[in-house]
């Protein structure tokens, strides 16, 4: 994934500063609570939500199960409709392909629709290295780009910025990139949106190359779908001569009809709307309407490795709605940056360690960035059981085991730093198998309870760093049960 | 081995443990939400369009030219983009300069046009959506994007369906389509919806019938 995140500290360290930042916490709390209530209302409007969710899950599972076939079908359909299909095994290859395609047009700048896939591969930085300027045109992406910042939310990458901060960024940075912010710009959202309109207009009107992702690709027809709000997507998809779409291979669905499920569940889950303002569909190129040249870059970059994991592969059902971020108590407090990836929140905690592997500190810590409360699973419109995958990945990190990396099956060694945890689990297993020892130990603990420390020493210190050590009762439960016959003899 | 073969090979190895299953996908969801008369469906479309800040008008066929004329005048539009197949009588009530939808027009030229008038392919009542598919009365995608004012005429009740599944059925996937639900908007500032970013900031929908 993007080089921006290389060398990130583990989640607990990264989250610590965010949790202490009261402005950030206020901003995140306001935004996530606003959208939470609205989403619940938008979902309650459709009586068959559970059936739509189930169908979405089944369509995605079915597609993944026959992914090779649908990708070949898609390639044939896009080609027949006048497009050119490229395959990229990893981020570097995708970046090289896009840079070459842009260079072949003779252009030195591109306008971009917000796209998670191009964020993931660090396309902007790669293009910059080749002397190509990439302009982000989604309002939130623009805020992130102008502020030389990192995205912190899937749908609203600048969710960590409040309106005052956005105004300050526009005032100080817009001039360096093009048309400056209007004089006397205030922090009302309508004025900020107007400033973005004016700033980007000239870039849209002169753009020769557009770069996009896609929300869906229809195998049967070769149709791509982009769902958006502002119209920047339509600008990038229809005004330039050349369109390059970089799309993860898991974004394919079998048929045109399958869109009827996702075009109902995606807008309600992401922006809590019955329908987002603009949805564009296109199939290859159309004579006299829109780009004359269309390239589709199909991206693997860890997806086939994820597909090989029988528990973890359900993460590939994700349609990037970000409902799981908005309901997550950990995300609400830690913010998106702590996840060290363009995919933050609960879905990021299961996606990043699978796409990138768990070799780095941040990726090995992500499966633990959750209280396993299950709110994410409940709101997921394709029913990804995120807690199940988190527990599965924790097991992988702590115990090691077989995984697939770059298409090869390898056996992961247990991660460092989990030695104490494993020793504790071994001790617990032994104790539960030896009731006499367990009883003696519990009695000893009860009798000495006045002398217990409030925090654990040694390797246990980290555990009690953010938790109270539970007090040991005066009498072990088993002794109490025997003495009182299960409470029948008056309890105490 | 090229990347295409490499990726497809990885997919096949990753799925070696999973049996193929070609049984049709179970679709337990509804084709539409609730039964309505044609008139009720049109009313729901009007309500949902208005909810997302589209300006909704209703008129009979003989009133359409004067309505469009009035809307353009109120807006102060001096020029209007006209798709090649638009019924010429629709613009009989306006003096605004007609600008043809031509392949050779540049984006900058389109940016100088005040308004655009189009028909539509289908409208979705449950979501408050009009869908354009590039038919002759709708023109190229960019003409409904660059001008700041879009008047879209929907023939009711024929062009109105209840739901997204019913709309997809009517559309040809090989034609580029644009689904429009209200004027352009953003939720990017504190996750609150604000209307008016890059697309037309004023969307007027005329329900004709």
Interface residues (C-beta under 8 A of the other chain):
Chain A: X27 X30 X31 X32 X34 X35 X46 X47 X48 X51 X52 X54 X55 X58 X59 X62 X64 X65 X66 X67 X68 X71 X72 X81 X87 X88 X89 X93 X137 X138 X139 X140 X143 X155 X156 X158 X159 X162 X163 X166 X189 X190 X192 X193 X194 X196 X197 X200 X201 X204 X205 X206 X218 X220 X221 X223 X229 X230 X231 X232 X234 X235 X237 X238 X239 X249 X256 X257 X259 X260 X261 X263 X264 X271 X273 X274 X275 X276 X277 X278 X279 X280 X281 X282 X283 X286 X288 X289 X290 X298 X300 X304 X305 X307 X308 X310 X313 X326 X404 X407
Chain B: X2 X3 X4 X6 X7 X8 X9 X10 X11 X12 X13 X14 X15 X17 X18 X20 X21 X25 X26 X27 X28 X29 X30 X33 X48 X52 X103 X106 X107 X108 X111 X124 X126 X127 X128 X129 X134 X140 X141 X142 X145 X146 X164 X165 X168 X169 X173 X174 X175 X176 X177 X178 X179 X180 X181 X182 X183 X184 X185 X186 X187 X188 X189 X190 X191 X192 X193 X194 X196 X197 X198 X199 X200
